[in-house]
Amino acid sequence: QVQLQESGPGLVKPSETLSLTCTVSGGSISSYYWSWIRQPPGKGLEWIGYIYYSGSTNYNPSLKSRVTISVDTSKNQFSLKLSSVTAADTAVYYCARASSGSYYVLHYYYMDVWGKGTTVTVSS
Amino acid sequence: SSELTQDPAVSVALGQTVRITCQGDSLRSYYASWYQQKPGQAPVLVIYGKNNRPSGIPDRFSGSSSGNTASLTITGAQAEDEADYYCNSRDSSGNHLGWVFGGGTKLTVL
């Protein structure tokens, strides 16, 4: 059974870079999309971006200038870096595994395995 | 539009049927996936594709889609179904092909 675990600092200073790692256990990081999602306190889910196991990436346009997602297949890990953080980046950050499929002419994506989430606070 | 719109809150009497909807232009080209989130917990996938349930999800959960609207139906709602529900789909606006979540619907079981 595949499990994901987020790790990284729980406190980041404003203007610095937030760095998180997601470790994949119980399965290979090969194949699948590997995604980051965040949830500010009391608010909804926000998709940050994903990396395909081959290395191609796709980011939320509102965060694109500050986000980098990378993958280390040798360690079965993928990582998130978010630069120039402000208090607005305070959130629970989740990593997730995603797959795709199609039924006739319609396509779909879904995130079937999630980490438990890690809280990151941006404060001096 | 790149947005997915959900009603902020819905309520249902115990044992009754409730439908949670998600509207957006991208839903004409992509199926939505649906996630249940209880307080303090990570989201859980409940429906994906045309109407697929992951292992362990009760069959009272079902999905459907018509035009620009995706729906999650809970037939015979239980107390444990009280949670926030989010839809998610591809963002097909402009040249961007990322993903987007709806704002979420808080389901109360009365």
Interface residues (C-beta under 8 A of the other chain):
Chain A: S35 I37 G44 L45 E46 W47 G49 Y50 N58 Y59 N60 P61 Y94 G101 Y103 L106 H107 Y108 Y109 Y110 M111 D112 W114 G115 K116 G117
Chain B: S29 Y30 Y31 A32 S33 Y35 Q37 A42 P43 V44 L45 Y48 G49 K50 P54 S65 D84 Y86 N88 S89 R90 H96 L97 G98 W99 V100 F101 G102 G103 G104
